[in-house]
Amino acid sequence: MSAPSVLVLGATGRTGGAVVDQLLDAHRGGELRLIAAVRRPEAAAAFAERGIETRHIDLDSAERHGLGHIVTALRDVRRVFLASGYDVRMLSQAKAAIDAARLAGVDHVVHLGVHAAPDTTVVHYGWHQLVEAYLAQSGLGRTNLHPTAFMQNLLMPVMSDPQSAVLTHYIGDAPTSWVDTDDIAAVAATVLRSPEQHDGQSYGLGAEVATIGGIADVLTDLTGRAWRYEPKEPGEFLAAVTAAGADPVYMDCVRNVFERTGEGSLPEAAATFDTVERITGRPATSLRAFLHRHRGHFTA
Ligand SMILES: NC(=O)c1ccc[n+]([C@@H]2O[C@H](COP(=O)([O-])OP(=O)(O)OC[C@H]3O[C@@H](n4cnc5c(N)ncnc54)[C@H](OP(=O)(O)O)[C@@H]3O)[C@@H](O)[C@H]2O)c1
């Protein structure tokens, strides 16, 4: 029997890229056949250099050209990791991916969603829940990953300035939950290697709760420089990221999350779970370990 093919959508992104990294040994060992989906043809070379097949998939193209080429790109694929970006088009992108997966005979989809209360009124959290309801009715095997805030956000220019040792955030002094995307990927990789054991499950992912001031203190300790936190208004976040080209519809939802986290009306923002240890057998990455791993970024 040939090794099952696993296709990663979002392979050029933070979480999808980490899923590729985590599955590379299983690919090289012949346990599975890893395929990276790329929407920009120039992104293929880096995967080819690592011995990973790529297939060209632009989920937005379904609107104009239908599903045919996506179904073709999913030929002989058994398992799919589905991550989309920070854009309201995540709804149509995920629908196209799920429809094409069903038509191509895929067995199992692992969806990257978000942790939220079941009756959340946060708009983009609801989008993820609608995607997962659509996935549930598709008949495909499925596992949903529900992370809290990515530790990797702290590396973004809008949140950390290593030159002046300043962390910027938009949630005041509210404690919030953090998870390393490498840990999300480790759980995803475990599921993609044995999906039957995880069919129908949704896994919360959040390792540790901290305030931004608390994170600045850890950075001060790790780097020997006096890091400080400069709280800003959520509207300033929206202005900065949309000026940089981000989708204003999606980012206004994030602004709302920051506002509600700051005022304390979003308790799920501070949830933690034992998922990483339970699924992978090793503890989740702590904030201190994450910041230590990335100390090069924080040491100007
Ligand atoms: N940041 C957080 O704290 C957080 C917390 C919880 C949940 N989430 C969820 O995590 C997801 C984002 O994960 P991430 O940070 O790993 O994403 P990311 O780094 O922004 O990567 C997005 C990936 O999607 C690909 N993509 C975008 N549009 C596409 C299209 N039309 N067709 C095919 N591929 C397309 C991108 O390809 P290109 O490289 O070509 O652009 C990229 O590979 C979102 O759904 C978000 O709601 C985020």
The ligand as a Tripos MOL2 file, in Angstrom:
@<TRIPOS>MOLECULE
LIG
   48    52     1     0     0
SMALL
NO_CHARGES

@<TRIPOS>ATOM
      1 N1         -2.6820   35.2380   14.9810 N.am      1 LIG1
      2 C1         -3.3460   34.7160   15.9910 C.2       1 LIG1
      3 O1         -3.0790   35.0550   17.1670 O.2       1 LIG1
      4 C2         -4.4220   33.6890   15.7410 C.ar      1 LIG1
      5 C3         -5.0570   33.1120   16.8590 C.ar      1 LIG1
      6 C4         -6.0280   32.1370   16.6480 C.ar      1 LIG1
      7 C5         -6.3680   31.7570   15.3540 C.ar      1 LIG1
      8 N2         -5.7460   32.3350   14.2820 N.ar      1 LIG1
      9 C6         -6.1360   31.9050   12.9340 C.3       1 LIG1
     10 O2         -4.9780   31.4300   12.2490 O.3       1 LIG1
     11 C7         -5.1490   31.6020   10.8480 C.3       1 LIG1
     12 C8         -3.8990   32.2140   10.2450 C.3       1 LIG1
     13 O3         -2.7950   31.3820   10.5090 O.3       1 LIG1
     14 P1         -1.2960   31.8510   10.1360 P.3       1 LIG1
     15 O4         -0.8890   33.0030   10.9970 O.co2     1 LIG1
     16 O5         -0.4500   30.6360   10.1350 O.co2     1 LIG1
     17 O6         -1.5370   32.4030    8.6540 O.3       1 LIG1
     18 P2         -0.5090   33.1470    7.6790 P.3       1 LIG1
     19 O7          0.8950   33.0590    8.1790 O.co2     1 LIG1
     20 O8         -1.0600   34.5090    7.3830 O.co2     1 LIG1
     21 O9         -0.6130   32.2530    6.3630 O.3       1 LIG1
     22 C9         -1.7720   32.2160    5.5660 C.3       1 LIG1
     23 C10        -1.5430   31.1800    4.4830 C.3       1 LIG1
     24 O10        -2.7260   31.0940    3.6770 O.3       1 LIG1
     25 C11        -2.3160   31.1730    2.3180 C.3       1 LIG1
     26 N3         -3.4060   31.7330    1.5230 N.ar      1 LIG1
     27 C12        -3.9530   32.9680    1.6460 C.ar      1 LIG1
     28 N4         -4.8780   33.1360    0.6960 N.ar      1 LIG1
     29 C13        -4.9030   31.9960   -0.0440 C.ar      1 LIG1
     30 C14        -5.6260   31.5880   -1.1910 C.ar      1 LIG1
     31 N5         -6.5010   32.4030   -1.7870 N.pl3     1 LIG1
     32 N6         -5.4160   30.3470   -1.6910 N.ar      1 LIG1
     33 C15        -4.5190   29.5240   -1.1010 C.ar      1 LIG1
     34 N7         -3.7760   29.8610   -0.0320 N.ar      1 LIG1
     35 C16        -3.9790   31.0990    0.4870 C.ar      1 LIG1
     36 C17        -1.1050   32.0990    2.3390 C.3       1 LIG1
     37 O11        -0.3750   32.0060    1.1330 O.3       1 LIG1
     38 P3          0.6260   33.1920    0.6430 P.3       1 LIG1
     39 O12         1.9370   32.9270    1.3130 O.co2     1 LIG1
     40 O13         0.6830   33.0360   -0.8250 O.co2     1 LIG1
     41 O14         0.0110   34.4920    1.0680 O.co2     1 LIG1
     42 C18        -0.3850   31.5420    3.5540 C.3       1 LIG1
     43 O15         0.3170   30.3770    3.2220 O.3       1 LIG1
     44 C19        -6.3940   32.4850   10.6660 C.3       1 LIG1
     45 O16        -7.4750   31.6690   10.2590 O.3       1 LIG1
     46 C20        -6.6450   33.0450   12.0640 C.3       1 LIG1
     47 O17        -8.0040   33.3230   12.2820 O.3       1 LIG1
     48 C21        -4.7790   33.2770   14.4540 C.ar      1 LIG1
@<TRIPOS>BOND
     1     1     2 1
     2     2     3 2
     3     2     4 1
     4     4     5 ar
     5     4    48 ar
     6     5     6 ar
     7     6     7 ar
     8     7     8 ar
     9     8     9 1
    10     8    48 ar
    11     9    10 1
    12     9    46 1
    13    10    11 1
    14    11    12 1
    15    11    44 1
    16    12    13 1
    17    13    14 1
    18    14    15 2
    19    14    16 1
    20    14    17 1
    21    17    18 1
    22    18    19 2
    23    18    20 1
    24    18    21 1
    25    21    22 1
    26    22    23 1
    27    23    24 1
    28    23    42 1
    29    24    25 1
    30    25    26 1
    31    25    36 1
    32    26    27 ar
    33    26    35 ar
    34    27    28 ar
    35    28    29 ar
    36    29    30 ar
    37    29    35 ar
    38    30    31 1
    39    30    32 ar
    40    32    33 ar
    41    33    34 ar
    42    34    35 ar
    43    36    37 1
    44    36    42 1
    45    37    38 1
    46    38    39 2
    47    38    40 1
    48    38    41 1
    49    42    43 1
    50    44    45 1
    51    44    46 1
    52    46    47 1
@<TRIPOS>SUBSTRUCTURE
     1 LIG1         1 GROUP 0 **** ****
